[in-house]
Structure formats: C-alpha cells, structure tokens
Amino acid sequence: MKKLGMLSLLGLFALATGCSGNNIKTSNMSGEVYGNNYEVQIIQDAETRESYLDAVTGWMDQNGYKYEVDAEGTKHDNEKVTVEYIGRWHWDLATYMSYSQMTGFNDGGSIGTVSFSAGNLPSKFGSAEKRIQLMLDVLFGRKTVAEAEAEL
C-alpha cells in the first residue's frame, strides 16, 4: 500500500512540475526544399559556443553544401541561403543544450524558423550536435518536424 501511495505522489509531482520531453517547432516555413545546389552564408553568433558552429559546418560538409561563415552583423547575401542561429546551454548535473533557434533567409525573405527546446526529462542530456543537425534537416526541407522529433 505504501508503494502505491508513493507512486501516486510521484505521478502527481511529475504533473505539477510540467515534465515534458524535447521538442522541435517551426514557424513561417516556406515548404521549399533547399538542396545542395544552393550556396549558404552562415552568420556566426558570437555568444553561442564554437561547437555549435562546428555542428552546422559539419552538416554542410556532410550534405555537400558550399558555404561561408561570416561574423555577426554581416549583411545577408541575397544570392545565398543565409542561416542565423543562437544556442543556449544550461547546467543540471551536466551541461546540456536547453534552447536553440535557427532562421533561414533567401532572396531577401525568410524561409522559416526552427527552434529546439529541451524538456525536463533525462533525455534533455542528448547530443547537441545531433539536435542541431536535425534542425538543419527541417530548415532545409529534408525532414518534417515529426521525422526529426522521432530521432530526438
């Protein structure tokens, strides 16, 4: 009987604290697929860890994109797909990427925004590199949000 009471108490605690899993969200997505025939301009965020940029450029290399990395504040090149990003890490027994957002631009307009939020479950400690790559897959139209979330 004590075990049942303890399990009930833990269940109520989980509901009260809003335990949630990781998720990827999009807004204003163009729905277009941007293949590796597009050149890419990556605008580096000075406040985000260098490993984030390494994950972005690694994805570009792996998928055959030609790209250049420009400093924060650089004007967008309308001849290329431009990617801006931010990434935030937090500490909870270990460091993990808690939030990330990427916005893509092409021909002077937005192609969409993809964001990642780590939940409160232990799965929040997953690979930041993998999550960044999944966000790029969604931003460039290679995967749907559902396909990307299935790999989180």
N, C-alpha and C positions, 0 to 999 in steps of 0.2 A: 504494500500500500504506500509505503514511503517513496518507493521508486516511481510510482505513478504520479504522486504529488510533485516530486522533483522534476519529472519530465514535463508535466503541465506548467510548472513555474518557468522552466527553461523556454518552453514554447511561447509563453506569454512575453517573456523578456525579449525574445527574438522579434516578435511582432512589434513590441513597444519601441525597440531601438531602430526599427526600419531596416533590418538586414536585407540587403539586396545584392545582386550579382553585378558583374561588369556589363557595360553596355556601350554600343556604338550608335550614335544618332547622326542624322543628316538634315540639312535644310537647304532649300533652294537648289537642289541638284538638277543639272541640265539634262541628265539621262543619256548624254553622249558618251561614247567610248573613246578615250584618248589613247590611241595606240602609240607604239614606239617610233612612229614616223613624225611625231611632234617633238620639237626641242623644248627643253624645260629650263626655266630660271627658278632657282631656289633662293629665297630670301632668308638668310640666317637670322635667327632670333638670338640676340646677344645674351639674354637671361636664361636661355634653355641650355641644358647640358650638351656638351660636344657629342656625346654618344647618340643623341637624338639625330643630329645631322649625319653621323656615320650610318645610322639605320636607314635614313632617307636615301643617301647616296648609294648605299649597298643595294637597296631595292631598285634604284635606277639602273645600276650596273647589271644586276641580275636579269632585268627585263629589257635590256637593250636600248635604253633612252640616252640621248645625248643631253647633257645638262651643264649648267654653270652655277656656281654658288656666288651670290652677291651679298654684300653687307646689308644689315638692317638699314632701312631708309632709302635704299636704291630704288629708282623709278622702275616701274614694271615695263618689260619689253613686250609690246603688244603682238609681236611676231611669234612669241613663245607662250607655252602654258607656264604661268607663274604660280609657285606654291609658297605660301606663308604658313608658319606654324608657331605654336607655343607648346611647351610641355612642362608639367609641374610634378615634382616628386614630394612625397611625404615619408615620415618615419613612423612605423608601428612595429617594433621589434626588428624590423628590417626596412630598408628603403624600397619604395615601390612607386611606379608612375601612377599618380592619382587622377590626373586630368591631362588631356591633350586636345588640341584643336588644329585643324588644317583647313585652309581656304585656298581654292584654286581660282585662277583668273585666265581668261583667254580673249583676245580681240577686244580688250578694254572692259570686259564684263565678267561677272562672277560665274564660275561653273559649278559652285556649290561649296558647302562647308561640311566637314565630317568631324565629329567630336567623340572622344572616348572618356568614360568615367569609370573609375574603379569602384566597386561596391564595398560592402562591409564584410564580405565573406573572405575566407583564407585564399580564395582564388585571386584576390587583388595583388598577390605577390608574383603573378606570372611575368613572363618575359616582355619587357617594354619594347624591345626590337620587334618581336612578333606582332605586337599590337599596332605599332607604327606601320609596319608593312601591310597589315590588314586594312588600316585606314587609307593607305595609298591605293590599295586594290579597289576600295569603294570609291574614292575620289576620282580615279581614272576610269571607272566604269567596268572594271574587270570582275567585280563581285558585287552581289547585293548585300545589304546590311544583314539579312538573315544568314547568308552564306558566311559572312565574316564573323558574326556572333557565334555561329556553330563551332568556330575554330578557337574561340577565346579560352 
